[in-house]
Amino acid sequence: MSMLPIPVILDCDPGHDDVMAILLAAYSKELDLKAITTVSGNGPIDKVTQNALRFCTLAGLGNIPIAQGATHPLIGQSHAATEIHGESALDGVDLPASTIVLSQLSAVQLMASIIADSPAPVTIIATGPLTNVAQLLTNHPELHSRIRSISIMGGGTERGNWRPLAEFNIWFDPEAADIVFSSGLDIHLCGLNITHQVLITPEIFLRLENIDSHLSRRIVPLMKFFAHAYDTTFNMPEPPLHDPIAVLMVSRPELFTFAHVPVAIEKDGTHTRGATVIDLHGVTNTPKNAYVAIGLDVPAFWDLMIDAVAAISE
């Protein structure tokens, strides 16, 4: 018996790894990508939205609605990750001008309309700060029962990357993350403990180069820029490809090991604001509110990711 694909909305801040998440979501036969929404994060909202439009133009994904979302976190100012993603938030190659018209709806309006109209519950895949998702949950409590799950790239069980204990997406808007993790909805979280195993190695670059298509010939220099930035900033010459893993948690959950645990978001700490406090041993006796990825079949992920690049290239 064939299962119907899961309707998904990809909320992202493109970003080198976000565009790979777009490809994987569009390619995965288990998913029906209903929309892409953008949020300020890796770059300012106008830049990340242009990146989504131009990358989808390049990849031939003009039939997926794209809507622009939050310009800044719920509290405070935006902080672009230019050290990693460059001035455009997607440096490394020139993308074609967009032939896709941006939705007239805001990100939250488009999300709400898709969730309300969908015959099946919709999964939200969030690969940027959680500002749009938090606003959706706050403004539309009537839609909570229509959300199947929220799959998040963020945080980590051991450490951060933007601060010693805080990963960028959660650090950027901890108040939004707190709303999402307190929502009572089904949440799956993939953090740095997993994504730092998913490295773009020389072998992966070779596999991408061997595709030799209009798409792969642009993806390779994008990823080379990303690798150089990671090497310069973090002394990691092989960069982790974070964001597609949030897509994979929805399309192929059997490739993961999860721990069902309490997760709290630190909003106030002097040194720890934005930390994901993941209680792996149940020491807080608080309710379990998230499924946290603690294991992944990394070679299986790469096979699917390379297939996605090759398939959309044809």
C-alpha positions as CSV (number, residue, x, y, z in Angstrom):
1,M,0.0,0.0,0.0
2,S,1.5,3.3,-1.0
3,M,1.3,6.1,1.6
4,L,0.2,9.6,0.5
5,P,3.1,12.1,0.7
6,I,3.2,14.2,3.9
7,P,2.3,17.9,3.2
8,V,5.1,20.1,4.4
9,I,6.0,23.8,4.6
10,L,9.7,24.6,4.7
11,D,10.4,27.7,6.8
12,C,14.0,28.7,6.1
13,D,16.6,31.5,5.9
14,P,18.6,30.6,2.8
15,G,21.7,30.1,3.4
16,H,23.9,27.5,1.8
17,D,22.5,24.5,3.8
18,D,18.9,25.8,3.5
19,V,19.0,25.6,-0.3
20,M,20.1,22.0,0.0
21,A,17.1,21.5,2.3
22,I,14.9,23.0,-0.4
23,L,16.3,20.5,-2.9
24,L,15.8,17.5,-0.6
25,A,12.3,18.5,0.3
26,A,11.3,19.1,-3.3
27,Y,12.8,15.8,-4.4
28,S,11.7,13.5,-1.5
29,K,8.8,11.3,-2.8
30,E,7.6,11.0,0.8
31,L,6.9,14.7,1.0
32,D,4.6,17.2,-0.8
33,L,6.3,20.6,-0.5
34,K,3.4,23.0,-0.3
35,A,5.3,26.2,0.3
36,I,8.6,27.8,1.2
37,T,8.5,30.7,3.8
38,T,11.5,32.9,4.6
39,V,12.7,34.3,7.9
40,S,15.5,36.7,8.8
41,G,18.5,34.7,10.1
42,N,21.5,33.9,8.0
43,G,20.9,37.2,6.3
44,P,18.4,40.1,6.3
45,I,14.9,39.1,5.1
46,D,15.2,40.8,1.7
47,K,18.4,38.9,0.9
48,V,17.3,35.4,2.1
49,T,14.0,35.8,0.3
50,Q,15.8,36.7,-3.0
51,N,18.0,33.7,-2.4
52,A,14.9,31.4,-2.1
53,L,13.4,32.9,-5.3
54,R,16.6,32.8,-7.3
55,F,17.6,29.3,-6.2
56,C,14.2,27.9,-6.9
57,T,14.4,29.5,-10.4
58,L,17.7,27.8,-10.9
59,A,16.4,24.4,-9.7
60,G,13.2,24.6,-11.8
61,L,10.9,24.8,-8.7
62,G,8.7,27.6,-9.9
63,N,5.5,25.9,-8.9
64,I,6.1,26.2,-5.1
65,P,4.7,29.4,-3.5
66,I,7.3,31.4,-1.6
67,A,6.3,34.0,1.0
68,Q,8.4,36.4,3.0
69,G,8.3,36.4,6.8
70,A,9.7,38.1,9.9
71,T,12.3,40.8,9.5
72,H,13.6,40.5,13.0
73,P,13.3,38.3,16.1
74,L,10.4,38.7,18.5
75,I,12.6,40.8,20.8
76,G,15.7,42.8,19.7
77,Q,17.6,43.1,16.5
78,S,18.6,40.8,13.6
79,H,22.2,39.5,13.4
80,A,23.2,38.1,10.0
81,A,25.7,35.2,9.9
82,T,27.9,36.9,7.3
83,E,31.0,35.1,8.6
84,I,29.5,31.8,7.3
85,H,27.2,32.8,4.4
86,G,28.7,36.0,3.1
87,E,27.2,39.4,2.3
88,S,24.3,37.9,0.2
89,A,23.8,35.1,2.6
90,L,24.4,32.8,-0.3
91,D,27.9,33.8,-1.6
92,G,30.0,31.7,-3.9
93,V,28.2,31.8,-7.2
94,D,25.9,34.0,-9.3
95,L,22.3,32.7,-9.4
96,P,20.0,33.6,-12.2
97,A,17.5,36.4,-11.8
98,S,14.2,35.1,-10.3
99,T,11.3,34.3,-12.6
100,I,9.1,33.5,-9.6
101,V,6.6,36.0,-8.2
102,L,6.7,36.4,-4.4
103,S,3.4,35.6,-2.7
104,Q,1.3,38.6,-1.8
105,L,0.7,36.8,1.6
106,S,3.1,37.0,4.5
107,A,4.8,33.8,5.6
108,V,2.4,33.4,8.5
109,Q,-0.7,34.1,6.3
110,L,0.5,31.6,3.7
111,M,1.3,28.9,6.4
112,A,-2.1,29.4,8.0
113,S,-4.0,29.2,4.7
114,I,-2.2,26.0,3.7
115,I,-2.7,24.4,7.1
116,A,-6.4,25.4,7.2
117,D,-7.1,24.1,3.6
118,S,-5.1,20.9,3.7
119,P,-7.1,17.6,3.9
120,A,-4.2,16.0,5.9
121,P,-2.3,17.6,8.8
122,V,0.7,19.6,7.7
123,T,4.3,19.3,9.0
124,I,6.4,22.4,9.4
125,I,10.1,22.0,8.7
126,A,12.0,24.9,10.3
127,T,15.7,25.4,9.3
128,G,16.1,29.0,10.4
129,P,15.1,31.0,13.5
130,L,11.6,30.1,14.8
131,T,10.1,33.6,14.6
132,N,7.5,32.7,11.9
133,V,6.5,29.5,13.5
134,A,6.1,31.1,16.9
135,Q,3.9,33.8,15.4
136,L,1.8,31.2,13.6
137,L,1.2,29.3,16.8
138,T,0.4,32.4,18.7
139,N,-1.9,34.0,16.1
140,H,-3.7,30.8,15.1
141,P,-4.4,28.6,18.1
142,E,-7.3,27.1,16.1
143,L,-4.8,25.5,13.7
144,H,-2.7,23.6,16.3
145,S,-4.7,20.4,15.8
146,R,-4.0,20.6,12.0
147,I,-0.2,20.6,12.5
148,R,1.1,17.1,12.3
149,S,4.6,17.9,13.6
150,I,7.3,20.5,13.7
151,S,10.7,19.4,12.5
152,I,13.5,21.7,13.7
153,M,17.2,22.1,12.9
154,G,18.6,23.8,16.0
155,G,20.3,23.5,19.3
156,G,22.3,20.5,20.3
157,T,22.8,18.1,23.2
158,E,26.4,19.1,23.9
159,R,27.4,22.6,22.7
160,G,26.6,25.6,20.5
161,N,28.2,27.2,17.5
162,W,27.3,30.9,17.9
163,R,27.8,31.0,21.6
164,P,29.5,28.2,23.6
165,L,26.2,26.6,24.5
166,A,23.8,28.2,21.9
167,E,23.3,27.2,18.3
168,F,22.6,30.1,15.8
169,N,18.9,29.4,15.0
170,I,17.8,29.2,18.6
171,W,20.2,31.9,19.8
172,F,18.8,34.3,17.2
173,D,15.2,34.2,18.7
174,P,15.1,32.3,22.0
175,E,11.7,33.7,22.8
176,A,10.2,32.3,19.6
177,A,11.9,28.9,20.3
178,D,10.4,28.9,23.8
179,I,6.9,29.4,22.4
180,V,7.4,26.5,20.0
181,F,8.8,24.1,22.5
182,S,6.0,25.1,25.0
183,S,3.3,24.5,22.4
184,G,2.4,20.9,23.3
185,L,2.8,20.0,19.6
186,D,4.8,17.1,18.3
187,I,8.4,18.4,17.9
188,H,11.4,16.7,16.4
189,L,14.8,18.4,16.9
190,C,18.0,17.8,15.1
191,G,20.9,19.6,16.7
192,L,24.7,20.0,16.2
193,N,25.3,16.7,17.9
194,I,23.9,15.1,14.7
195,T,24.7,17.7,12.0
196,H,28.4,17.8,12.9
197,Q,28.5,14.2,11.7
198,V,27.1,15.2,8.3
199,L,30.3,16.6,6.8
200,I,30.9,17.7,3.2
201,T,34.1,15.7,2.7
202,P,36.3,15.6,-0.4
203,E,34.5,12.4,-1.4
204,I,31.1,14.2,-1.3
205,F,32.5,17.1,-3.4
206,L,33.7,14.5,-5.9
207,R,30.2,12.9,-6.1
208,L,28.6,16.4,-6.6
209,E,31.2,17.3,-9.3
210,N,30.5,13.9,-11.1
211,I,26.9,14.8,-11.6
212,D,28.1,17.6,-13.9
213,S,24.7,19.3,-14.5
214,H,23.7,23.0,-14.6
215,L,22.6,22.6,-11.0
216,S,25.6,20.7,-9.6
217,R,28.0,23.1,-11.3
218,R,26.5,25.9,-9.2
219,I,26.1,23.9,-6.0
220,V,29.8,22.9,-5.9
221,P,31.1,26.5,-5.7
222,L,28.4,27.4,-3.2
223,M,29.5,24.5,-1.0
224,K,33.2,25.4,-1.5
225,F,32.5,29.0,-0.3
226,F,30.7,27.4,2.7
227,A,33.6,25.1,3.4
228,H,36.1,27.9,3.3
229,A,34.0,30.0,5.7
230,Y,33.7,27.1,8.1
231,D,37.5,26.5,7.9
232,T,38.2,30.2,8.5
233,T,35.6,30.7,11.3
234,F,35.5,27.4,13.1
235,N,38.7,25.6,11.9
236,M,36.5,23.0,10.3
237,P,37.7,22.4,6.8
238,E,34.8,19.9,6.1
239,P,31.6,21.9,6.9
240,P,28.5,20.3,8.4
241,L,25.4,20.4,6.2
242,H,22.9,21.1,8.9
243,D,19.5,22.0,7.4
244,P,18.6,19.1,5.1
245,I,18.6,16.9,8.2
246,A,15.4,18.5,9.4
247,V,13.8,17.5,6.1
248,L,15.1,13.9,6.5
249,M,13.5,13.6,9.9
250,V,10.2,13.9,8.2
251,S,10.9,12.0,5.0
252,R,12.9,9.1,6.5
253,P,12.5,9.0,10.3
254,E,13.7,5.4,10.3
255,L,17.2,6.6,9.6
256,F,17.4,8.2,13.0
257,T,17.5,7.2,16.7
258,F,15.5,9.6,18.8
259,A,15.3,10.3,22.6
260,H,11.9,11.5,23.8
261,V,13.0,14.0,26.4
262,P,12.3,17.4,28.0
263,V,13.8,20.4,26.2
264,A,13.8,23.9,27.7
265,I,15.1,27.1,26.0
266,E,17.3,29.4,28.1
267,K,16.2,33.0,27.5
268,D,17.9,34.8,30.4
269,G,21.4,33.4,31.0
270,T,24.3,35.8,30.9
271,H,26.5,33.2,29.1
272,T,23.8,30.8,28.0
273,R,21.0,32.7,26.3
274,G,19.7,30.6,23.4
275,A,20.9,27.3,24.8
276,T,18.7,24.2,24.3
277,V,18.6,22.5,27.7
278,I,18.1,18.9,26.7
279,D,17.4,16.7,29.7
280,L,18.7,13.3,28.3
281,H,18.7,11.7,31.7
282,G,15.3,13.0,33.0
283,V,16.9,14.7,36.0
284,T,14.4,17.6,35.9
285,N,11.2,15.5,36.1
286,T,9.6,17.8,33.6
287,P,7.3,16.6,30.8
288,K,8.9,15.2,27.7
289,N,8.1,17.7,24.9
290,A,10.5,16.8,22.0
291,Y,12.0,13.9,20.1
292,V,15.7,14.7,19.9
293,A,17.8,13.0,17.3
294,I,20.8,11.2,18.9
295,G,21.8,8.9,16.0
296,L,21.7,9.0,12.1
297,D,22.6,6.8,9.2
298,V,24.9,9.4,7.6
299,P,25.8,7.4,4.4
300,A,22.1,6.9,3.7
301,F,21.5,10.6,4.0
302,W,24.3,11.4,1.6
303,D,22.9,8.9,-1.0
304,L,19.5,10.7,-0.8
305,M,21.0,14.2,-1.0
306,I,23.2,13.4,-4.0
307,D,20.2,11.7,-5.7
308,A,18.2,14.9,-5.1
309,V,20.8,17.1,-6.8
310,A,21.1,14.6,-9.7
311,A,17.3,14.2,-10.1
312,I,16.4,17.9,-10.2
313,S,19.3,18.4,-12.6
314,E,17.8,16.3,-15.4
